[in-house]
Each structure stands twice: as C-alpha cells, then as structure tokens.
C-alpha cells in the first residue's frame, strides 16, 4: 500500500507536467498578457469554403460556427461566432435587408469605438479597438484557421475595409462582382482586395463574441501539493531490518476522526 500511494502521487505530479497546460497548444484561446477579468475577442479564417450566393447573413454565421466547432478548444469557449461579412437582400429595386459587417459582429465603431482587443488563434493582435478594426488596415492578418494552420487565401467578405456593405454592388448575395479580401494582408485589402463571381468557393472570416479571462488553478501549486504528499509519506516510512521483515507487517490507510492516516498493520 505504501508503494502504491507513492506511485500514485508520483504519477499525479508527472501528469501535471505533461498535461496540455505545459504543452504548446495548436491554437491560443486566451492571449498572453491578459489578466483575469480582461475581455477580448478571437478571429480566424475558415479552412472550409463556400459560395457567396446567399443574401441571408445567418447562413454565413452558421457556416463559420460550424468551422469553429471543428476544434473542441473553440467549442469549449461557448461563444457566438459570426462572419466578418456584409450581406444585402435586394429585389425589384427594394432592399429587403442590409447587414453591414460591423453590425453583424457587434463592432460598429459609431456605437462603441473602443470595444475589446481582437486576436488571432496564434496570439497575434488584430486590432486593439473597434475603430482600429475598421480604420482601413489591421495590425496582423487574419490568416490562422480554426486548427491553427496558416491560410493565405481570398476570403469572401461582401464588405470594404470600413465594414460597410458593398450595396448597390459587392455584398454577399448580390450579383457579380462580390467583394472578397485576402487573408495574408493587413492593409485595406484584408477585407476588400477585389470582386468576383459569387459562385466561386472561398473561406470566410469568423469572429467570436466577447470573451472574459477567468482564473485557473495553478498547476505549479497542484504539483507542489503532490510533492508535499510524497514528502509526508517519506517521513512516515521506516526502514525495517532485513532480519525482522517477516514480522514487520505492512502500511495501510485508515480513516480517523481527524482524517485519513497511514497506519502500521501487523501481519
């Protein structure tokens, strides 16, 4: 029993140091430098592709959400994912709906110029405010997909770098040309690099809702607890002379009023 306890604690301590906490993650869901209570957003480019023929922004939001759910680490965030895109439903000279990219993502700088910082899934800052996001350029390209891979590709946006829809031409769901950006760029072309046929297949940009950093138990503290347990067992062990081992008995755990204790049991 004594050896079993020691082995268990050693295994627990070892597991702490080979757990995902200590291994490099494929994606970073909590940017470094943030403290508990800080808020932020994440953005990525989808590894999956689709056309831009629908004028219903909800379809694009569902598309990027499905891409996020390909990675359990993103699913675990329990956040809403929206497409960084604009869509217009225009028929017979009448606008049925017109959704700008900044409205769809909740980053309208005219309503909230500050917002929260936005990061890629590799810990790079995209924009520190809503105003910066739609200023024409961003700080880092949005070229990391939901699995942490780099994708430099044309991306459907239906918007320009100010976040407005391309109406009367350019928005998702309209006739050609529909606006697309390029994920490998951080200048104004990240959102509005050009236009093309909506039947082409391209990825989209996705943005999370507002996330909040929550404190986590310290793995180092847990490891220290395990080492303390091992030390306690070591102090309680006695070396039995070889001549007396047959009479020595063994150690066992016993529950007392003050808690669990290691006790000696005679053979």
N, C-alpha and C positions, 0 to 999 in steps of 0.2 A: 504493500500500500504506500509505504514511504516513497519508493521509487516511482510509483505511478503518479503520485502527487507532483513530484519534482519534474517528471517528464511532461505532465500536463501544463505546468506553469512555464516550462521552457518552450514548449510548443506555442503557447499563447503569446509569449513575448516575441518569439521568432515570427509568428504570423503578423504581428503589428508592423514589423519592418519589411515584410514582403507583400503587404496589403496594397491595394490601389492608392492609398494615401501617399505612399512613398515611391510609387512608380509613375513615370510620365504618362499622362492621360492622352488619348487620341484627340480629345477636344477639351478646351478650358471653359468651364461653365461659371466659374467665379474668378473674375480677373484679379491678378495680383495687385496689391496695394490698397485694396478696398477693405474697409473695416465693418464689423457687424452693424447693421442698420443702414449702411450705404445702399443706394439704389442704382440700377444700371439696366441696360438692355443688351441683347445679343443679336447679331445678324449674320446670315450666311447665304451662300448661293447654292441652290439645289443641285444635286447630282443628276436628278431626273429632269426630263424635258417635256414640253407640251406646246401646242399651238396657241395663238392669241386671238382666236376667232370669237370667243365668248365675250359678251358685254356685261356679264354678271360677275362683279368683283368677288362675290362669295365663292365662286368656283376656284379662283386663284388662291384665295385664303385657304380653302380646303386642300388644294394641291400642295402648298408649302407646308401645311400642317402634317400632311401625310409624309412628306420628306423628312421633317423633324422627327417624326415617330419611328423612322428607320433606325434611330440611335436611342437606345434606352436611357442614356445620360440626359438627352434632351426631353424625352417623355417625362422623366422624373421631375423636371422643373415645374410641371403642372401649370404651364402658362399658355396664353393665346398667341398663336403665330399668325401673322398677317403678311400679305405680299406687299413689297415696296413697289407699288404699281398703281396706275390710274386706269379706269375703265369708264366708257361712256356708252349709254344705250340711246341711240339716235335713230328715229324712224319717221319718215314722212315730214321732215322738217321740224319735228318735235323732239326735244330732249326728254327722254323718259327718266334717266338717271345719269348723274355725272359725279363720279367719286375720284377726288384727287389722291395722289399717293400720300401726301402728308395727313389727309383726313383719314384715310384707311388705316394708317399706322399710328394715329394719335400723336403726330409730331408737328402739328401745324404751328409754325413759329409766330403767327399772328395772334394765336391764343396763348401759347406757352413758349416763349422764346428760349427758355433755359432747358426745361425737361431734365433728362438724365444722360450721362455718357453712354455711348454705344460702342460695343466691342465686337471683334471677330471671334471665332471659336479657337483662335490661336493667340488670344490675349493682346491683340493689336487694337489701339483706339481708332475708331472710325470717325467719330465726331464727339466733341465734349458737350455740345448743346444742340437743341433742335435747329437753332438759327444756323449753326455751322453745317449741319447736315444738308440744309437746303440753300447754302450760300453759293453753290456753283461747283465747289470742289470739296472733297473729304480728305481726312488725314491719312487713312490707309485704305487700300482697295478691299472690296468685299469679295474676295476670291477664295475663301475657305468654305468647303461644303459641310454638310451635316456630320460627316465622318472624320473631318479634319484634313481632308485632301485638298490640294490646291487645284483650282479650276480657273483658267483664264479663257473666257468664252463670251460670246454675245449673249445678252440676257434680256428677255422681254421686260419692259418697264411701262410702256404707254405714257411716259412722262418725260419732262425735261429735268434738268438739274435743279430747278426751283421747286419741284414737287407738284407742279400743276399738270392737269390733263392736257393732252395734245389737241383737244377739240378746237376747230372742227375736223382736224385730221391728226392721227398719231396715237390716239388712245387705244387700249386693248378693246377689241370688239368692233373697231371701225374697219373700213376698207383700207387697202394698202395706200400709203405706207404706214405701218405701225412702228412707233418708236422702240428702239432697243438700246441698251448700254453695253459696256464691255467691262467684265468683272476684274480684269487686270489693271484697270486705270483708276486713278484718284482725282483726275481733273474733271471738268464738266461732262466728259464723255462716259463717266461711270454710269450715268443714267440716260443720256441722250446722244449716243455715238452716231446713230443713223436710223434709218427706217427701212422696213421691208415687208414682204408679203406675210399676212397673219397666219398663213398655213404652214410656215416654217416651224420647226421644232427647236425650242431653246429652253434653258433653265430660267428660273425666276429668283429674285432676291427675297429672303424671308427675314422678318424682324419679330422678336419676342415682345411680350408685354413687359411692363416694368417689374423687375426682379429685385429682391432685397436680400442682402447678405445676412445669413443667420450664423450665430456662433456654433462651432463644432467642438465636441470633446477633444481634448488634447491627446494625440496618440502617444506623445512623449510621456505625459502623465500616466497613461494606462500602462505603458512599458515599465515605468518606474514602480508602479503598483505591483506588477508581476515580479520584478526583481526583489522588491521588499518581501514578497511572499516566499520567494526562494531562500532569501537570507534567513527568514524566520524558521523555515524548515531545517536549514543547515545548522542553526544554533540549537535546535531541539534534537539533532541526531547525536548519538553516542557510538563510538567505535567499540564493538564487542570483541573481547579477546577471542582468538580462534578456538581456544580450549573450552569456552563457555557458550559457543554459538548454538549448540543443540538445546541449551536450556534458556536461551535468551528470549525466545518468543518473537513477536513482531509488533509493528506500529499500526494503529488504526485510527479512524476519525470517530469521535464521539460528540454528541450534542449535549451541552450542559446549559445551565441557566444563563450563563454569560456568553454563550455562543458555541461554535464548533471548535474542538480542540484535538490535537494529536495526542493519543494516549498509548501506553505500552500495554500489550496484552500478552500474558504468559501462555506458553504452549500447554 
